[in-house]
Amino acid sequence: MFNITKYEAKTKEEALEKCLNELNCRQEDLFLRSEFIEGKLFKGSKYIVYALKKQEILDFIKNYIYQFAKLIHIDIECEILLQGDTYQVTLVSDQNAILIGKEGRTLNSLQLLIKQAIRKETQLNLKLNIDASNYKVKKLKGIERQIKMIAKEVLDSKIDVSLDPMNSYERRLVHSLIGEYEHLTTESIGEGKERHIIIKYVEE
């Protein structure tokens, strides 16, 4: 499925140089993983570098989405950009309501399935975000507005507030937003789908 190539040398630098020369590409175009094999009797120590072109991941995501579109009988076009180390996937369809699903569940499920498929074959814990019709962007902006209002309420009342369950991405956003306020802190509690955040007032 993926063409993961392996390069061996006495040092990590030599293995990496061999990799870049043979693949004829830049280091930033690759996902790299290295391991050190300690020498045994009659065998010296060595470094192994495993390389996978980032373009292969992009092609896999695109093909997975097109196969998904066939299964649910919906025409889907997709645009994929690699921003930093995150693949940002934008889906375009005339059936966005079906594609997004209730509270974005279809998008989130598709995102999880692709990440798991890639991790199984490559051991990569890929950063991937799939959106359609700016649904997630709008939702995150709504969460941001809500959290700022709740933060003001907690500061005024000094009473802790327990939020509804959120996914990990949304929880990270809340932690980041509340981290900007003095006298406020956050705590995640619960397991699985019930995991949620409590916004707490703290004295100096």
Salt bridges, closest charged atoms under 4 A:
GLU8 OE2 - LYS6 NZ 3.84
GLU8 OE1 - LYS46 NZ 3.21
GLU28 OE2 - ARG26 NH1 3.57
ASP29 OD1 - ARG26 NH2 3.04
ASP85 OD2 - LYS127 NZ 3.48
GLU103 OE1 - ARG105 NH2 3.59
GLU144 OE2 - LYS148 NZ 3.36
ASP156 OD2 - LYS152 NZ 3.08
GLU170 OE2 - LYS139 NZ 3.09
GLU187 OE1 - LYS200 NZ 2.35
